[in-house]
Amino acid sequence: MVLLNRKMAIWAVICVLWSGTTAPAHAAPARALQAPQQQKPPQRQDPAREQSFAGTVVEAGESYLLRDESGKEWRLDSPDRVKPYAGKRVRIQGRPDPDSTIHVDSIEAA
């Protein structure tokens, strides 16, 4: 009796394993049914895309920084253009670099 139960258990395991490895001839492979997954690169700022920044222009030696509401500081690449706005709140259109520099396209008092 124990031998018969053991044989039935082994047979059941074989059937389960066998059924998972075979597929009907008309069945399409699972990969063909799924849409291809495209990997998206991590989101980061595109240095070529113009963005809007707001904050206060702060003099730092011979250069100028933009300090935003959160306290983050951005170096401004056009000291001659931003000098008249030192100490004032401004809105800047520009392109950011990964090194926290803004290439200023336009600046206006906010």
C-alpha positions as CSV (number, residue, x, y, z in Angstrom):
1,M,0.0,0.0,0.0
2,V,2.8,2.5,0.9
3,L,4.7,1.5,-2.3
4,L,1.5,2.2,-4.3
5,N,1.1,5.7,-2.7
6,R,4.7,6.5,-3.3
7,K,4.4,5.5,-7.0
8,M,1.3,7.6,-7.4
9,A,3.0,10.6,-5.8
10,I,6.0,10.3,-8.1
11,W,3.7,9.9,-11.1
12,A,1.8,13.0,-10.1
13,V,5.0,15.0,-9.8
14,I,6.1,13.8,-13.3
15,C,2.8,14.8,-14.8
16,V,2.9,18.3,-13.3
17,L,6.5,18.8,-14.5
18,W,5.7,17.4,-17.9
19,S,2.6,19.5,-18.4
20,G,4.6,22.7,-17.7
21,T,7.3,21.9,-20.4
22,T,5.0,21.1,-23.3
23,A,2.6,23.2,-25.3
24,P,0.3,22.4,-28.1
25,A,1.7,22.8,-31.6
26,H,-0.7,25.6,-32.4
27,A,0.2,27.7,-29.3
28,A,2.4,30.7,-29.9
29,P,5.4,31.2,-27.7
30,A,4.7,33.4,-24.8
31,R,7.4,36.0,-25.9
32,A,5.7,36.4,-29.2
33,L,2.4,37.4,-27.6
34,Q,3.9,40.1,-25.4
35,A,4.8,43.5,-26.7
36,P,8.5,44.2,-26.6
37,Q,9.6,46.0,-23.4
38,Q,11.6,49.1,-24.2
39,Q,13.9,50.2,-21.5
40,K,13.6,53.9,-20.6
41,P,16.7,55.7,-19.6
42,P,16.7,57.3,-16.2
43,Q,15.0,60.7,-16.1
44,R,17.4,63.5,-16.0
45,Q,17.5,67.1,-17.1
46,D,18.2,67.5,-20.8
47,P,20.9,70.2,-21.1
48,A,19.7,71.2,-24.5
49,R,16.1,71.9,-23.3
50,E,15.3,75.4,-22.1
51,Q,13.7,75.7,-18.7
52,S,12.3,78.4,-16.5
53,F,14.0,79.2,-13.2
54,A,13.0,81.7,-10.5
55,G,15.0,83.0,-7.5
56,T,17.3,85.7,-6.3
57,V,20.5,86.7,-8.1
58,V,23.4,86.6,-5.6
59,E,26.9,88.1,-6.3
60,A,29.7,85.6,-5.6
61,G,33.0,87.3,-6.3
62,E,33.2,88.0,-10.1
63,S,30.3,85.6,-10.9
64,Y,26.7,85.4,-10.0
65,L,24.4,82.7,-8.7
66,L,20.7,82.1,-8.7
67,R,19.3,81.0,-5.4
68,D,15.9,79.4,-5.6
69,E,13.1,79.1,-2.9
70,S,14.5,75.8,-1.7
71,G,18.0,77.3,-1.2
72,K,19.6,75.5,-4.2
73,E,22.1,77.6,-6.0
74,W,22.8,77.7,-9.7
75,R,25.9,79.3,-11.3
76,L,24.9,81.8,-14.0
77,D,27.1,81.8,-17.2
78,S,26.4,85.4,-18.3
79,P,27.7,87.7,-15.5
80,D,27.4,90.8,-17.7
81,R,23.7,90.1,-18.4
82,V,22.8,89.3,-14.8
83,K,24.8,92.0,-13.0
84,P,22.0,94.6,-13.1
85,Y,19.8,92.1,-11.3
86,A,22.1,91.4,-8.3
87,G,20.1,91.2,-5.1
88,K,16.7,91.1,-7.0
89,R,14.2,88.4,-7.6
90,V,14.2,87.2,-11.2
91,R,12.8,84.7,-13.7
92,I,15.4,83.2,-16.0
93,Q,14.9,81.2,-19.2
94,G,17.9,79.0,-19.8
95,R,19.5,75.6,-20.3
96,P,20.9,73.8,-17.2
97,D,24.1,71.8,-17.2
98,P,24.7,68.8,-14.9
99,D,27.3,70.9,-13.0
100,S,24.5,73.3,-11.8
101,T,25.2,76.0,-14.3
102,I,22.4,77.8,-16.1
103,H,23.2,79.1,-19.6
104,V,21.0,82.2,-19.6
105,D,18.8,82.9,-22.6
106,S,16.7,85.6,-21.0
107,I,16.3,87.2,-17.6
108,E,13.6,89.6,-16.2
109,A,12.7,90.9,-12.8
110,A,10.0,88.9,-11.1
